[in-house]
Amino acid sequence: MSGAELRVHDDALRANTAWFAERTGGRLMAVLKADAFGHGAVARSVVEAGATSIGVTSVAEALAVRASTPDVPVLSWLNPVDADFETAVRAEIDLAVPSTEILDAVSRAAARAGRTARVHLHVDLGMSRDGAAPDSWAALCTAATLLERHGTVRVVGVMGHMSCADRPDDPQNARERLLFSNAVRTARRRGLRGFTTHLAATAATITGVGDGHDLHRIGAGLFGIDPSSTSDVLVPTLSLTAPVVVTRMVRAGAGIGYGHDHVVDRATNLALLPLGYADGLPRAASERAEVQVRGRRRRVVGRFSMDMIVVDTGDDRLHPGETVTVFGRGAEGEPTVADWARWAGTIEHEIVTGIGPRVTRTHCGAEPGHAPAADTRETDSDGDTDTATATATDRQEPARA
Ligand SMILES: *Cc1c(COP(=O)(O)O)cnc(C)c1O
């Protein structure tokens, strides 16, 4: 371990989850794919905060979630044809199905297990990605109807995913809503009954373009990310800090890092941090990124290395072991995940899912399995309440150590 620490602010996660639970009228599937967007074990927290089911991509992820939250429905939607569907069916994990090949594999696994598989038929609405192509949808529904009669599968859901929901005025949204309604009608015409329908993810839920269905699959929003940039109620859920390894003074003209991309133009102090692109700090942010130390923003200088970056701390000579904030909630002037995404020319999702295994993850703000203590509410030292945290729910800030 490098000494770097990724703190997951459980209170923020719960507040975001509670906001979506309210916004969706309780029809909230928490999407915890990619290790919960890099946050680790948070299934219990989101369920306690109002999520009624959990969605992930692979069967392996679904089984891990099942172990931590045994009584909560789990859906796994992206698996190769030879995935371990039998174990999934035995564990009563719902499986999304984008093709007749996968449907057949699930059906065979259910037959081996002597169970009925719960499946969600997935229709592609225009991304040309996951989900059945519109021209194969009717055949998929027919095949599922036949397997329902054999008792190996039961269709419990029909799902779609929108391509342009972060732009609510895009005419593609209306086309995809219509395609989805038609797909649902086709499923009924082919004899399927009693399934739920789900269309909206974070952007479609915030902007409302995916409303009108039984379930909302929310990932990014739980972690404070709004792809539509139209909402100001979500709060950041992560802080990344690292200890200074060594410091040194250099003269004007010193080159820093590979290729001497950066040459200092004055004598200055440098601090070395044990975090690099292998830990998820995007190399593309070289010469743009900043960190915060002793309450001030400082520039990261030179090309990012695999394992380390160098910070120009000006007249401040830091102490070895002193803590530097790489990103945080932004309430005290520190950079945010959104800042890092901008510096690297990417999206926040890629930053939060990219933090590597050398970084220790800690969960703070609530004991696992318990609501946050009422006395942890915090006011900023200058007396302002933190406006970024004002959400529909009355919630508490975790104590900042
Ligand atoms: C990732 C994903 C979601 C969640 O999307 P967010 O924008 O993160 O809320 C929902 N549905 C599917 C099929 C996904 O792959």
The ligand as an SDF file (V2000), in Angstrom:
LIG
                    3D

 15 15  0  0  0  0  0  0  0  0999 V2000
  -24.3950    1.7740  -16.3660 C   0  0  0  0  0  0  0  0  0  0  0  0
  -25.7880    1.4740  -16.7040 C   0  0  0  0  0  0  0  0  0  0  0  0
  -26.8390    2.1180  -16.0240 C   0  0  0  0  0  0  0  0  0  0  0  0
  -26.5780    3.2160  -15.0220 C   0  0  0  0  0  0  0  0  0  0  0  0
  -26.2660    4.4050  -15.7330 O   0  0  0  0  0  0  0  0  0  0  0  0
  -25.9210    5.7340  -14.9610 P   0  0  0  0  0  0  0  0  0  0  0  0
  -25.8740    6.7780  -16.0140 O   0  0  0  0  0  0  0  0  0  0  0  0
  -24.6030    5.4800  -14.3240 O   0  0  0  0  0  0  0  0  0  0  0  0
  -26.9880    5.9390  -13.9630 O   0  0  0  0  0  0  0  0  0  0  0  0
  -28.1240    1.7540  -16.3140 C   0  0  0  0  0  0  0  0  0  0  0  0
  -28.3850    0.8050  -17.2340 N   0  0  0  0  0  0  0  0  0  0  0  0
  -27.4290    0.1840  -17.9200 C   0  0  0  0  0  0  0  0  0  0  0  0
  -27.7980   -0.8390  -18.9020 C   0  0  0  0  0  0  0  0  0  0  0  0
  -26.0960    0.4950  -17.6910 C   0  0  0  0  0  0  0  0  0  0  0  0
  -25.1380   -0.1220  -18.3640 O   0  0  0  0  0  0  0  0  0  0  0  0
  1  2  1  0
  2  3  1  0
  2 14  2  0
  3  4  1  0
  3 10  2  0
  4  5  1  0
  5  6  1  0
  6  7  2  0
  6  8  1  0
  6  9  1  0
 10 11  1  0
 11 12  2  0
 12 13  1  0
 12 14  1  0
 14 15  1  0
M  END
$$$$
